């Protein structure tokens, strides 16, 4: 798997990265989770599973790992894996996020699993927490799900603190979500601290069902930002767990290449010229290995035309995503 720079930053990444959203906590919104994980979701079992998938990712050549403060114990699991592997400096690039607090208390039936807090106090507290678990491995720190409504991109104190961290040691980015991703990305591109934009990367949802952020991501890429794609499998909707009609179309395209549904969906994201990294959300070694196989799949123009039939209106897609259960 070839390495590349993350935008104009000095960070080295690979086309596929591993996101730990589904590996750091017992409940998440990925389809088929009960089949994939089974009933044993104790901290010990999830740590063991996370380490196995991280091992498989490293063996597959994946060199970007993505966590967040709100991903349960993801940073803890990642930190313990890094310590056990004893990887040399620069062997892996680690990104994490601040701005959500995990409130699930390791329960499947928690009434609320995470709460957004985009304050300066939260930034400072969570950076200290992330640093205590990841140490100097932490290279990229991102606002978790910035929105226009939260006001974080208008908060001068937060932006100044992010700019200070950028000058000191960290690459600074943001993640976006929802039907207005493009608007948020463009607002972030206009942000300034003493005439300088503090952001160097953006992470956004883009997949065959929801492509609305594409033009703004292309603009960010052209401005030198690194672009990380999340939810390329639409929380499992573009896998064998998805709706029959979507799955059949993916399998039909994949059949000509000897590829699986997940590989087709990931290959479509990898083919976008603005994409620096496309995240796998695998929760098993088999899933990880299948996802990694997408790097060698080249889609044709006929394939792309066929896959365009999957596109949903953005508002419709995000309504469906909001209805997915935590399980």
Backbone torsions as a table, in degrees:
resi	resn	phi	psi	omega
1	UNK	NA	121.6	-175.3
2	UNK	-69.6	143.9	173.4
3	UNK	-94.2	158.7	-179.2
4	UNK	-154.5	167.0	174.9
5	UNK	-80.8	147.5	175.7
6	UNK	-87.4	93.3	-176.2
7	UNK	61.7	-137.6	179.4
8	UNK	-91.5	6.7	179.0
9	UNK	-77.1	173.3	176.7
10	UNK	-89.5	2.3	-176.4
11	UNK	-78.1	140.2	178.4
12	UNK	-102.6	131.9	-178.4
13	UNK	-135.7	177.9	174.4
14	UNK	-122.4	159.2	-177.5
15	UNK	-55.1	-36.4	175.2
16	UNK	-109.1	134.6	173.3
17	UNK	-118.6	173.3	177.4
18	UNK	-116.7	121.4	174.4
19	UNK	-95.1	139.5	-173.0
20	UNK	-103.7	15.9	-177.8
21	UNK	-57.3	-37.9	-175.7
22	UNK	-93.2	-6.1	-176.8
23	UNK	-104.4	-11.6	-174.3
24	UNK	-99.5	-0.2	-176.6
25	UNK	-151.2	156.6	-175.6
26	UNK	-73.2	-29.4	-177.1
27	UNK	-113.9	140.1	174.0
28	UNK	-157.1	179.4	-173.4
29	UNK	-106.5	26.7	176.5
30	UNK	-86.1	133.8	-179.5
31	UNK	-65.1	146.9	177.6
32	UNK	76.0	15.2	-174.8
33	UNK	-62.2	-38.7	179.8
34	UNK	-62.4	-40.6	178.0
35	UNK	-68.8	-39.7	-174.8
36	UNK	-74.4	-35.6	-173.3
37	UNK	-106.6	-25.8	-175.7
38	UNK	74.3	-160.4	-174.1
39	UNK	-91.7	-23.0	-176.3
40	UNK	-83.2	96.9	179.4
41	UNK	-123.6	36.0	173.9
42	UNK	-65.5	163.8	177.3
43	UNK	-57.2	-44.0	-178.9
44	UNK	-61.5	-44.6	-178.9
45	UNK	-66.4	-40.6	-179.0
46	UNK	-70.9	-35.2	175.8
47	UNK	-63.3	-45.2	180.0
48	UNK	-61.2	-44.3	179.8
49	UNK	-63.6	-45.5	-179.0
50	UNK	-59.8	-44.5	179.5
51	UNK	-63.2	-39.2	179.2
52	UNK	-63.5	-43.8	-179.4
53	UNK	-68.0	-38.6	176.0
54	UNK	-61.9	-41.7	176.1
55	UNK	-58.5	-47.1	-179.0
56	UNK	-63.9	-38.0	178.9
57	UNK	-63.7	-45.7	-179.8
58	UNK	-63.4	-41.5	179.4
59	UNK	-65.3	-28.5	177.9
60	UNK	-80.6	-4.0	178.8
61	UNK	95.9	3.6	-179.4
62	UNK	-71.5	131.5	-174.7
63	UNK	-128.0	10.9	171.6
64	UNK	-123.1	128.0	-179.6
65	UNK	-123.5	134.9	-169.8
66	UNK	-126.4	121.4	-179.2
67	UNK	-127.7	-171.1	176.3
68	UNK	-164.9	156.5	177.4
69	UNK	-61.2	-31.5	-175.2
70	UNK	-87.8	1.2	-179.6
71	UNK	-85.6	46.9	178.3
72	UNK	60.3	-114.8	179.9
73	UNK	-108.0	24.4	-176.0
74	UNK	-58.5	-45.2	179.9
75	UNK	-64.9	-38.8	177.5
76	UNK	-62.7	-47.6	179.5
77	UNK	-61.7	-43.5	-179.8
78	UNK	-64.8	-43.4	179.4
79	UNK	-62.0	-41.4	179.2
80	UNK	-68.4	-35.2	176.7
81	UNK	-66.2	-44.3	178.8
82	UNK	-60.5	-40.8	178.4
83	UNK	-64.0	-40.8	-179.1
84	UNK	-70.6	-35.3	-177.7
85	UNK	-75.4	-29.0	-179.8
86	UNK	60.9	40.5	-177.4
87	UNK	-69.4	142.8	178.4
88	UNK	-68.2	160.0	178.8
89	UNK	-59.0	133.9	179.1
90	UNK	87.9	-3.6	-178.4
91	UNK	-73.8	-22.6	-176.3
92	UNK	-144.8	148.8	175.0
93	UNK	-112.0	129.0	-175.6
94	UNK	-116.4	129.1	173.3
95	UNK	-119.3	148.3	173.6
96	UNK	-143.2	-176.5	-172.9
97	UNK	-142.6	154.5	174.3
98	UNK	-126.4	156.9	173.4
99	UNK	123.6	-9.7	171.0
100	UNK	-125.4	144.2	177.0
101	UNK	-111.0	127.9	177.4
102	UNK	-73.1	122.6	-178.2
103	UNK	-121.6	10.2	-174.7
104	UNK	-74.8	-15.8	177.2
105	UNK	52.4	34.2	178.7
106	UNK	56.7	37.0	178.5
107	UNK	-115.3	139.0	174.0
108	UNK	-71.4	-30.0	-174.6
109	UNK	-103.0	22.1	-179.9
110	UNK	-60.2	136.5	-179.6
111	UNK	-65.3	-32.5	177.6
112	UNK	-138.5	126.6	-175.9
113	UNK	-94.1	-24.3	179.1
114	UNK	-158.7	151.3	-177.5
115	UNK	-131.4	133.2	-179.2
116	UNK	-78.7	134.9	175.2
117	UNK	-144.8	102.9	-175.9
118	UNK	-103.7	35.9	-178.3
119	UNK	-88.3	163.2	175.3
120	UNK	-61.3	-40.4	179.5
121	UNK	-61.6	-39.6	178.4
122	UNK	-66.2	-42.5	177.5
123	UNK	-56.2	-49.6	-176.7
124	UNK	-66.6	-42.2	-178.9
125	UNK	-66.3	-45.7	-175.7
126	UNK	-73.0	-30.6	174.8
127	UNK	-63.5	-41.3	177.3
128	UNK	-63.4	-41.3	178.8
129	UNK	-64.6	-45.4	178.8
130	UNK	-61.4	-42.6	-179.5
131	UNK	-63.9	-35.4	-179.4
132	UNK	-68.0	-25.8	-178.2
133	UNK	-95.7	-31.6	-174.4
134	UNK	-110.8	-15.0	178.5
135	UNK	58.9	-145.1	-177.4
136	UNK	-79.7	5.3	172.1
137	UNK	-70.8	-25.8	-178.7
138	UNK	-66.9	117.9	-175.3
139	UNK	-116.6	-31.6	-177.3
140	UNK	-124.1	124.6	178.7
141	UNK	-122.7	125.6	-170.1
142	UNK	-121.4	143.1	167.2
143	UNK	-65.4	129.5	-177.3
144	UNK	-86.8	111.4	175.2
145	UNK	58.1	60.6	174.4
146	UNK	-64.8	140.2	176.3
147	UNK	-135.8	162.1	174.8
148	UNK	-65.9	-34.2	-176.1
149	UNK	-69.5	-32.5	-176.8
150	UNK	-71.4	-21.5	179.0
151	UNK	78.4	4.1	-174.8
152	UNK	-64.7	-29.9	-179.2
153	UNK	-81.2	-4.3	175.3
154	UNK	-108.8	-1.6	-176.1
155	UNK	-85.5	103.4	-176.0
156	UNK	-61.5	-34.8	-179.7
157	UNK	-68.3	-42.7	178.2
158	UNK	-64.3	-46.4	-179.1
159	UNK	-62.1	-40.1	178.7
160	UNK	-64.3	-39.0	178.9
161	UNK	-67.2	-40.6	177.4
162	UNK	-63.2	-39.9	178.8
163	UNK	-66.1	-37.2	176.8
164	UNK	-62.3	-43.9	179.1
165	UNK	-64.6	-35.6	177.1
166	UNK	-62.5	-42.1	179.5
167	UNK	-68.4	-31.1	-175.3
168	UNK	-80.0	-51.4	-172.9
169	UNK	-163.3	-24.8	-168.6
170	UNK	-101.8	147.6	164.0
171	UNK	-82.4	134.7	-174.4
172	UNK	-111.2	133.2	178.6
173	UNK	-141.7	-173.3	175.0
174	UNK	-145.3	155.5	170.9
175	UNK	-114.7	153.7	-178.5
176	UNK	-132.9	160.1	-177.9
177	UNK	-156.2	156.7	175.6
178	UNK	96.0	173.1	-173.1
179	UNK	-69.0	-11.4	-179.8
180	UNK	-107.6	28.3	-179.5
181	UNK	-53.6	-44.2	-178.5
182	UNK	-59.5	-41.4	179.4
183	UNK	-63.5	-40.7	-178.6
184	UNK	-67.8	-42.4	178.8
185	UNK	-59.4	-46.0	-178.8
186	UNK	-67.1	-35.2	176.0
187	UNK	-65.4	-41.2	178.6
188	UNK	-64.0	-34.2	179.2
189	UNK	-68.1	-20.6	178.1
190	UNK	-92.4	-6.8	-177.0
191	UNK	-65.9	144.9	-179.7
192	UNK	-142.8	145.0	168.5
193	UNK	-129.7	110.8	-176.0
194	UNK	52.8	42.3	176.0
195	UNK	80.9	4.4	-177.9
196	UNK	-122.0	137.4	176.5
197	UNK	-80.8	126.4	-177.5
198	UNK	-77.8	-12.9	-172.6
199	UNK	-93.1	142.3	179.7
200	UNK	-127.3	-10.5	179.5
201	UNK	-144.4	160.1	172.2
202	UNK	-140.6	141.9	176.2
203	UNK	-120.9	125.8	-173.7
204	UNK	-140.0	158.5	172.1
205	UNK	-78.6	124.9	170.7
206	UNK	-146.4	128.1	175.5
207	UNK	-155.6	179.2	-175.6
208	UNK	-65.8	-18.5	176.2
209	UNK	-89.7	-31.4	-172.6
210	UNK	-133.1	100.1	-174.7
211	UNK	-112.5	9.3	-168.4
212	UNK	-64.2	-25.3	-178.8
213	UNK	-79.1	-8.5	-174.0
214	UNK	-51.3	-51.7	-178.7
215	UNK	-60.4	-41.5	179.1
216	UNK	-68.1	-35.7	177.6
217	UNK	-66.7	-36.2	176.2
218	UNK	-63.6	-39.5	177.8
219	UNK	-64.8	-41.9	178.6
220	UNK	-63.4	-43.5	178.0
221	UNK	-59.7	-44.8	-178.9
222	UNK	-65.0	-24.6	177.4
223	UNK	-84.2	0.5	177.8
224	UNK	97.5	4.0	179.5
225	UNK	-77.6	148.0	167.6
226	UNK	-79.3	139.3	-177.6
227	UNK	-117.7	121.2	178.0
228	UNK	-110.7	127.1	179.6
229	UNK	-97.4	125.7	174.9
230	UNK	-112.5	161.4	176.6
231	UNK	55.7	37.4	178.4
232	UNK	-65.4	-20.1	176.1
233	UNK	-102.8	12.1	173.7
234	UNK	53.2	48.4	178.2
235	UNK	54.8	35.6	177.2
236	UNK	95.2	-6.6	-179.2
237	UNK	-69.4	-22.1	179.3
238	UNK	-106.5	37.4	176.0
239	UNK	-131.0	-170.8	177.6
240	UNK	-65.1	-13.2	178.2
241	UNK	-86.9	-6.6	-174.2
242	UNK	-80.2	-178.3	179.5
243	UNK	-61.2	146.8	-174.5
244	UNK	-58.3	-42.2	-176.5
245	UNK	-65.3	-43.4	178.3
246	UNK	-65.3	-45.6	-178.3
247	UNK	-61.4	-42.8	-178.4
248	UNK	-64.6	-38.3	178.4
249	UNK	-65.5	-44.9	178.5
250	UNK	-61.3	-42.9	-179.4
251	UNK	-67.5	-34.0	178.7
252	UNK	-66.1	-43.2	176.6
253	UNK	-66.3	-42.5	-177.9
254	UNK	-66.8	-28.8	-175.1
255	UNK	-58.8	-35.3	-179.5
256	UNK	-69.6	-18.0	-177.2
257	UNK	-112.8	-0.1	-173.7
258	UNK	65.7	35.0	-174.3
259	UNK	-116.9	155.5	178.6
260	UNK	-89.3	168.9	-178.8
261	UNK	-58.2	-45.6	-178.3
262	UNK	-63.9	-36.5	179.3
263	UNK	-66.1	-38.9	177.8
264	UNK	-62.8	-46.7	-178.3
265	UNK	-63.6	-42.6	178.9
266	UNK	-68.7	-38.9	179.0
267	UNK	-62.0	-34.5	177.9
268	UNK	-63.0	-41.1	177.6
269	UNK	-70.3	-41.2	179.3
270	UNK	-61.7	-27.5	-177.3
271	UNK	-76.3	-14.7	179.6
272	UNK	-69.1	126.5	-173.4
273	UNK	-65.3	-17.6	-179.5
274	UNK	-91.7	-5.4	-174.4
275	UNK	-83.7	120.9	175.6
276	UNK	-85.9	-44.7	-178.1
277	UNK	-139.4	137.6	171.6
278	UNK	-115.3	124.0	-174.6
279	UNK	-83.8	133.7	164.8
280	UNK	-86.9	139.9	174.5
281	UNK	-110.3	30.6	-173.9
282	UNK	-58.5	143.7	175.5
283	UNK	-117.8	6.1	176.3
284	UNK	-143.6	159.8	178.7
285	UNK	-61.9	-41.3	179.7
286	UNK	-61.7	-43.5	178.0
287	UNK	-62.3	-43.0	-179.1
288	UNK	-60.4	-47.1	-178.4
289	UNK	-64.8	-38.0	176.5
290	UNK	-64.8	-46.9	178.9
291	UNK	-57.7	-44.4	-177.8
292	UNK	-61.8	-27.1	179.6
293	UNK	-66.7	-12.8	-179.5
294	UNK	-65.9	-22.3	-176.9
295	UNK	-64.5	-22.9	-177.9
296	UNK	-99.4	6.9	-178.2
297	UNK	-98.8	118.2	176.5
298	UNK	-103.9	119.0	-179.7
299	UNK	-86.2	143.8	179.2
300	UNK	-89.9	170.5	175.9
301	UNK	-62.3	-38.0	176.8
302	UNK	-62.6	-41.0	177.0
303	UNK	-59.1	-45.5	-177.3
304	UNK	-64.1	-39.7	177.9
305	UNK	-64.0	-39.8	178.8
306	UNK	-66.4	-42.5	-177.9
307	UNK	-69.1	-23.0	178.6
308	UNK	-63.0	-18.8	178.5
309	UNK	-66.6	-16.1	-177.1
310	UNK	-82.7	-13.2	-172.0
311	UNK	-62.3	133.6	174.2
312	UNK	-107.1	152.2	167.5
313	UNK	-59.2	142.9	-174.2
314	UNK	-57.1	-46.9	-178.2
315	UNK	-60.5	-39.9	179.6
316	UNK	-65.6	-42.9	179.5
317	UNK	-60.2	-47.0	-175.1
318	UNK	-72.4	-28.0	172.8
319	UNK	-64.7	-43.6	179.4
320	UNK	-65.3	-40.1	178.8
321	UNK	-63.8	-41.1	-179.3
322	UNK	-63.7	-24.2	-178.9
323	UNK	-84.7	-9.1	-179.4
324	UNK	-66.9	135.1	-177.3
325	UNK	-81.3	150.2	168.2
326	UNK	-80.4	117.8	-175.3
327	UNK	-144.9	NA	NA
